[in-house]
Amino acid sequence: MKNNAQKLLPTINSVEQQPDSVLLTITIDAELRCFQGHFDDVAVVPGVVQLDWAITFACEYLAMPGDVLDISVLKFQKLLLPDMKVQLVLEKKSPEKFSFCYFKDDDKFASARVVLG
């Protein structure tokens, strides 16, 4: 299972944990399974994968429940590409709600609010 997870999730380089938030520095490894067949000319991290990573890490680091009830203000501003190193901030807004944002310096890549139950 661990080998499978390593092919599905980016490498976590650092974790800065606060009571209601976590800042992850991640490397989007070129070997991730999400790049297979998405797109042949220029590989990009699909939006659904970015959302899945945020939910997975919110469940792990913020003890959020796992079933998605609602997603709002979902925005994909820039492409996440193989071998990029970015930060992902997850902020717990309530026991069921969190927000996330992928960013690097002043560049935002994706963000949303998610309700889990």
N, C-alpha and C positions, 0 to 999 in steps of 0.2 A: 504494500500500500504506500509506503514512503516514497518509493521510486515513482509511482504514479502521481503522487501529490507534487513531487518536485517538477514533474513535467507540466502540471496544471497551474501552479502558483509561481509568482516571481520570487526571486531571492530577497529575503529581508536582511538588509545590511545593518539597520539600527532601529531601536524601538525606544521612544520617549513616552512613557506612560504617565498620565495624570488621572485623577479620580473619574472624570467624565469625558476624557479624550485620550487619543493616542496619535502620535506622529510616527509614521513608518517611513524609513528611507528604503526604497526597493530598487532592484535592478531587474529589468524586463529581459530575461534571458532569451536569446535567439532560438534556443532549442525547445521553447514552450510549445505544447501541442496546439495551442490556439492559432499559431502561425501556419499550420499545415493547411494549404488550400485557401487561405484568406489573405490576401490576394496574391496571385502568382508574380506579378511585376514588382509590387511594393507591399511587403508584409506589414500589417497593422494589427493592433490589439482590437478585436471587435468590441463594440460598446457593451454587449451583453456579458462579455468576459470581465470588463472593467467593473460592471455592476456586481457580478458574482464575487470578484475579489473583495470589494468593499463590504459586502454582506458577510462573507466568510470571515474576514478580519474583525468586523464588528461583533460577530458572535463569539470569536475567540478572545479578543482583548477587552470588550466592553460588556461581556456577558449578556448580549442581546438574544431574544428569542429568535428562532430561525425561519419562520414562515412569513413570506412577503405578503403584506396586506395592501400596501399602497406605495407608489413611487411618484414624487412630484418634483417640479422644477429641474428635471433631468436635462443637462446640457453637455454636449460634447463639443468643445471649442477647438482643440487641436489633436492631431494624430499622435498616439503612443506607438512607438516603433521599437523593433528589436534592439537590444543592448542599451536602451535608455536607462538612466538612473534618475528617478523622480521621487517625490514625497507624496504620501497619502495621509491626509489628516481625517480622522473620524471623530465626530463630536456627538456625544449622547445628549439628546434634547429632553428625553423623558424615558421611562422604562421600556417603551416600545418604539421610540423614534430616534433616528440618528441622521446626521448629515455627513457627507464626504466630499473631498476635493482632492484631485490629483493635480500636482503643480510642481514647477521647478523655477526657482527665482520668481520672476514676475509673470511667467507663462502659466496659464490655467489650461488643463487638458480636459477635465470632466468634473462634474459636480451634480449633486442631487440631495433630496431628502427622502428617507425611506422609513416606512412604518412596518414593523414586524410584529407578529403575534403568535 
